[in-house]
Amino acid sequence: MSEKLIPRYYKCSLDGKHWWSTYASSAGQAKQAYIRMLDGCADDCYLSILCRVDSPKTTQAFKDNAKYRNIPFAYVGMNVKIHGDKGVIVGHNSSANLDVYFLEGDNKGKKLNCHPNWKIQYFSKKWKLIKEF
């Protein structure tokens, strides 16, 4: 798999104190997602956004969710395939589902809510199959 397909974990802020994080293919894409999250901002705010690459975190809440969903091996940053399209786990949500950032297919570049036990394959960092539902 090409390194270019792997999204990076970005943190964005307007004041350097309050950071918001997302997965994106570029800093520009991360800034655009931040603006959408803020529900828009002044035209000149794009240039004011601080953006940095960070390391993804598997929180205790994610671990608890994974255990609840019977996928205790799962972690943030894990490779998956859903309906045959490659993606990476970027978190979980209030539905106890996984947030998956798609690397290919019709949903490439999108983060979607995915059921952790429906038409999904879990892979190691080198794309070796670990578990399949």
ChimeraX commands (.cxc) that place a marker at each C-alpha (Angstrom):
marker #1 position 0.00,0.00,0.00 radius 0.5
marker #1 position 1.31,3.42,-0.88 radius 0.5
marker #1 position 2.20,5.79,1.96 radius 0.5
marker #1 position 0.36,8.54,0.04 radius 0.5
marker #1 position -2.98,6.84,0.79 radius 0.5
marker #1 position -2.55,6.97,4.55 radius 0.5
marker #1 position -4.29,9.98,6.07 radius 0.5
marker #1 position -2.53,12.01,8.72 radius 0.5
marker #1 position -3.89,13.01,12.09 radius 0.5
marker #1 position -4.07,16.82,12.27 radius 0.5
marker #1 position -4.84,19.20,15.10 radius 0.5
marker #1 position -6.25,22.65,14.27 radius 0.5
marker #1 position -6.73,25.75,16.40 radius 0.5
marker #1 position -7.44,29.45,16.06 radius 0.5
marker #1 position -5.85,30.44,19.38 radius 0.5
marker #1 position -3.15,27.81,19.96 radius 0.5
marker #1 position -4.82,26.70,23.19 radius 0.5
marker #1 position -8.00,24.88,22.13 radius 0.5
marker #1 position -7.23,22.15,19.61 radius 0.5
marker #1 position -9.61,20.13,17.43 radius 0.5
marker #1 position -8.40,16.96,15.71 radius 0.5
marker #1 position -9.26,15.17,12.48 radius 0.5
marker #1 position -7.83,12.81,9.89 radius 0.5
marker #1 position -7.13,14.36,6.51 radius 0.5
marker #1 position -4.99,13.91,3.42 radius 0.5
marker #1 position -3.44,17.38,3.78 radius 0.5
marker #1 position -3.26,20.36,6.11 radius 0.5
marker #1 position -5.57,22.25,3.75 radius 0.5
marker #1 position -8.18,19.50,3.97 radius 0.5
marker #1 position -7.86,19.51,7.78 radius 0.5
marker #1 position -8.36,23.30,7.85 radius 0.5
marker #1 position -11.47,23.00,5.65 radius 0.5
marker #1 position -12.90,20.34,8.00 radius 0.5
marker #1 position -12.16,22.64,10.95 radius 0.5
marker #1 position -14.01,25.50,9.27 radius 0.5
marker #1 position -17.01,23.20,8.64 radius 0.5
marker #1 position -16.92,22.11,12.29 radius 0.5
marker #1 position -16.93,25.77,13.34 radius 0.5
marker #1 position -19.95,26.22,11.06 radius 0.5
marker #1 position -18.02,28.66,8.94 radius 0.5
marker #1 position -15.98,31.70,9.88 radius 0.5
marker #1 position -14.87,34.96,8.36 radius 0.5
marker #1 position -13.27,34.72,4.92 radius 0.5
marker #1 position -9.84,35.48,6.34 radius 0.5
marker #1 position -9.91,32.88,9.13 radius 0.5
marker #1 position -8.39,30.17,6.89 radius 0.5
marker #1 position -5.02,31.92,7.09 radius 0.5
marker #1 position -5.32,32.24,10.89 radius 0.5
marker #1 position -5.82,28.53,11.52 radius 0.5
marker #1 position -2.87,26.78,13.15 radius 0.5
marker #1 position -2.54,23.22,11.91 radius 0.5
marker #1 position -0.08,20.52,12.95 radius 0.5
marker #1 position 0.41,16.81,12.46 radius 0.5
marker #1 position -0.01,14.77,15.64 radius 0.5
marker #1 position -0.17,11.10,16.64 radius 0.5
marker #1 position -3.58,9.40,16.83 radius 0.5
marker #1 position -4.69,8.31,20.28 radius 0.5
marker #1 position -6.61,5.19,21.28 radius 0.5
marker #1 position -8.51,6.53,24.28 radius 0.5
marker #1 position -9.93,4.48,27.12 radius 0.5
marker #1 position -13.40,5.33,25.80 radius 0.5
marker #1 position -12.43,3.78,22.44 radius 0.5
marker #1 position -11.10,0.67,24.20 radius 0.5
marker #1 position -14.32,0.35,26.22 radius 0.5
marker #1 position -16.38,0.73,23.04 radius 0.5
marker #1 position -14.26,-1.90,21.26 radius 0.5
marker #1 position -14.71,-4.33,24.15 radius 0.5
marker #1 position -18.48,-3.67,24.16 radius 0.5
marker #1 position -18.60,-4.39,20.40 radius 0.5
marker #1 position -16.53,-7.60,20.80 radius 0.5
marker #1 position -13.51,-6.21,18.92 radius 0.5
marker #1 position -11.05,-5.72,21.81 radius 0.5
marker #1 position -8.11,-5.97,19.39 radius 0.5
marker #1 position -9.18,-2.83,17.49 radius 0.5
marker #1 position -7.34,0.48,17.87 radius 0.5
marker #1 position -7.35,3.95,16.36 radius 0.5
marker #1 position -5.24,3.81,13.21 radius 0.5
marker #1 position -6.06,0.15,12.45 radius 0.5
marker #1 position -6.45,-0.85,8.80 radius 0.5
marker #1 position -9.87,-2.14,7.73 radius 0.5
marker #1 position -11.76,-3.04,4.58 radius 0.5
marker #1 position -15.47,-2.36,4.36 radius 0.5
marker #1 position -17.28,-3.80,1.35 radius 0.5
marker #1 position -13.78,-4.29,-0.11 radius 0.5
marker #1 position -12.73,-0.64,0.23 radius 0.5
marker #1 position -9.65,0.13,2.33 radius 0.5
marker #1 position -9.93,2.48,5.26 radius 0.5
marker #1 position -8.48,3.30,8.66 radius 0.5
marker #1 position -10.26,3.47,12.02 radius 0.5
marker #1 position -10.16,7.06,13.25 radius 0.5
marker #1 position -12.43,6.77,16.29 radius 0.5
marker #1 position -15.86,5.76,17.52 radius 0.5
marker #1 position -19.15,7.57,17.95 radius 0.5
marker #1 position -22.25,7.73,20.12 radius 0.5
marker #1 position -23.80,4.83,18.18 radius 0.5
marker #1 position -20.97,2.60,19.49 radius 0.5
marker #1 position -19.93,2.27,15.85 radius 0.5
marker #1 position -16.54,3.00,14.32 radius 0.5
marker #1 position -15.59,6.16,12.49 radius 0.5
marker #1 position -13.66,5.03,9.42 radius 0.5
marker #1 position -11.70,7.27,7.04 radius 0.5
marker #1 position -11.88,5.70,3.57 radius 0.5
marker #1 position -8.71,5.43,1.49 radius 0.5
marker #1 position -10.37,4.26,-1.73 radius 0.5
marker #1 position -13.70,3.67,-3.45 radius 0.5
marker #1 position -16.72,5.94,-3.75 radius 0.5
marker #1 position -16.18,7.24,-0.20 radius 0.5
marker #1 position -12.46,8.00,-0.58 radius 0.5
marker #1 position -11.45,10.89,1.68 radius 0.5
marker #1 position -14.62,10.70,3.77 radius 0.5
marker #1 position -15.06,9.73,7.42 radius 0.5
marker #1 position -18.14,7.55,7.85 radius 0.5
marker #1 position -20.00,5.81,10.68 radius 0.5
marker #1 position -19.50,2.02,10.19 radius 0.5
marker #1 position -20.88,-0.93,12.12 radius 0.5
marker #1 position -17.94,-2.88,13.60 radius 0.5
marker #1 position -19.44,-6.34,12.87 radius 0.5
marker #1 position -20.97,-5.93,9.42 radius 0.5
marker #1 position -19.06,-6.68,6.20 radius 0.5
marker #1 position -15.77,-5.56,7.72 radius 0.5
marker #1 position -12.26,-7.01,7.76 radius 0.5
marker #1 position -9.60,-5.98,10.28 radius 0.5
marker #1 position -5.95,-5.93,9.23 radius 0.5
marker #1 position -2.51,-5.47,10.75 radius 0.5
marker #1 position -0.28,-2.53,9.76 radius 0.5
marker #1 position 1.06,-4.68,6.89 radius 0.5
marker #1 position -2.46,-5.63,5.75 radius 0.5
marker #1 position -2.44,-9.16,7.19 radius 0.5
marker #1 position -6.03,-10.25,7.94 radius 0.5
marker #1 position -6.77,-10.43,11.69 radius 0.5
marker #1 position -10.57,-10.88,11.80 radius 0.5
marker #1 position -13.50,-10.78,9.42 radius 0.5
marker #1 position -17.23,-10.32,9.94 radius 0.5
marker link #1:1,2 radius 0.2
marker link #1:2,3 radius 0.2
marker link #1:3,4 radius 0.2
marker link #1:4,5 radius 0.2
marker link #1:5,6 radius 0.2
marker link #1:6,7 radius 0.2
marker link #1:7,8 radius 0.2
marker link #1:8,9 radius 0.2
marker link #1:9,10 radius 0.2
marker link #1:10,11 radius 0.2
marker link #1:11,12 radius 0.2
marker link #1:12,13 radius 0.2
marker link #1:13,14 radius 0.2
marker link #1:14,15 radius 0.2
marker link #1:15,16 radius 0.2
marker link #1:16,17 radius 0.2
marker link #1:17,18 radius 0.2
marker link #1:18,19 radius 0.2
marker link #1:19,20 radius 0.2
marker link #1:20,21 radius 0.2
marker link #1:21,22 radius 0.2
marker link #1:22,23 radius 0.2
marker link #1:23,24 radius 0.2
marker link #1:24,25 radius 0.2
marker link #1:25,26 radius 0.2
marker link #1:26,27 radius 0.2
marker link #1:27,28 radius 0.2
marker link #1:28,29 radius 0.2
marker link #1:29,30 radius 0.2
marker link #1:30,31 radius 0.2
marker link #1:31,32 radius 0.2
marker link #1:32,33 radius 0.2
marker link #1:33,34 radius 0.2
marker link #1:34,35 radius 0.2
marker link #1:35,36 radius 0.2
marker link #1:36,37 radius 0.2
marker link #1:37,38 radius 0.2
marker link #1:38,39 radius 0.2
marker link #1:39,40 radius 0.2
marker link #1:40,41 radius 0.2
marker link #1:41,42 radius 0.2
marker link #1:42,43 radius 0.2
marker link #1:43,44 radius 0.2
marker link #1:44,45 radius 0.2
marker link #1:45,46 radius 0.2
marker link #1:46,47 radius 0.2
marker link #1:47,48 radius 0.2
marker link #1:48,49 radius 0.2
marker link #1:49,50 radius 0.2
marker link #1:50,51 radius 0.2
marker link #1:51,52 radius 0.2
marker link #1:52,53 radius 0.2
marker link #1:53,54 radius 0.2
marker link #1:54,55 radius 0.2
marker link #1:55,56 radius 0.2
marker link #1:56,57 radius 0.2
marker link #1:57,58 radius 0.2
marker link #1:58,59 radius 0.2
marker link #1:59,60 radius 0.2
marker link #1:60,61 radius 0.2
marker link #1:61,62 radius 0.2
marker link #1:62,63 radius 0.2
marker link #1:63,64 radius 0.2
marker link #1:64,65 radius 0.2
marker link #1:65,66 radius 0.2
marker link #1:66,67 radius 0.2
marker link #1:67,68 radius 0.2
marker link #1:68,69 radius 0.2
marker link #1:69,70 radius 0.2
marker link #1:70,71 radius 0.2
marker link #1:71,72 radius 0.2
marker link #1:72,73 radius 0.2
marker link #1:73,74 radius 0.2
marker link #1:74,75 radius 0.2
marker link #1:75,76 radius 0.2
marker link #1:76,77 radius 0.2
marker link #1:77,78 radius 0.2
marker link #1:78,79 radius 0.2
marker link #1:79,80 radius 0.2
marker link #1:80,81 radius 0.2
marker link #1:81,82 radius 0.2
marker link #1:82,83 radius 0.2
marker link #1:83,84 radius 0.2
marker link #1:84,85 radius 0.2
marker link #1:85,86 radius 0.2
marker link #1:86,87 radius 0.2
marker link #1:87,88 radius 0.2
marker link #1:88,89 radius 0.2
marker link #1:89,90 radius 0.2
marker link #1:90,91 radius 0.2
marker link #1:91,92 radius 0.2
marker link #1:92,93 radius 0.2
marker link #1:93,94 radius 0.2
marker link #1:94,95 radius 0.2
marker link #1:95,96 radius 0.2
marker link #1:96,97 radius 0.2
marker link #1:97,98 radius 0.2
marker link #1:98,99 radius 0.2
marker link #1:99,100 radius 0.2
marker link #1:100,101 radius 0.2
marker link #1:101,102 radius 0.2
marker link #1:102,103 radius 0.2
marker link #1:103,104 radius 0.2
marker link #1:104,105 radius 0.2
marker link #1:105,106 radius 0.2
marker link #1:106,107 radius 0.2
marker link #1:107,108 radius 0.2
marker link #1:108,109 radius 0.2
marker link #1:109,110 radius 0.2
marker link #1:110,111 radius 0.2
marker link #1:111,112 radius 0.2
marker link #1:112,113 radius 0.2
marker link #1:113,114 radius 0.2
marker link #1:114,115 radius 0.2
marker link #1:115,116 radius 0.2
marker link #1:116,117 radius 0.2
marker link #1:117,118 radius 0.2
marker link #1:118,119 radius 0.2
marker link #1:119,120 radius 0.2
marker link #1:120,121 radius 0.2
marker link #1:121,122 radius 0.2
marker link #1:122,123 radius 0.2
marker link #1:123,124 radius 0.2
marker link #1:124,125 radius 0.2
marker link #1:125,126 radius 0.2
marker link #1:126,127 radius 0.2
marker link #1:127,128 radius 0.2
marker link #1:128,129 radius 0.2
marker link #1:129,130 radius 0.2
marker link #1:130,131 radius 0.2
marker link #1:131,132 radius 0.2
marker link #1:132,133 radius 0.2
view
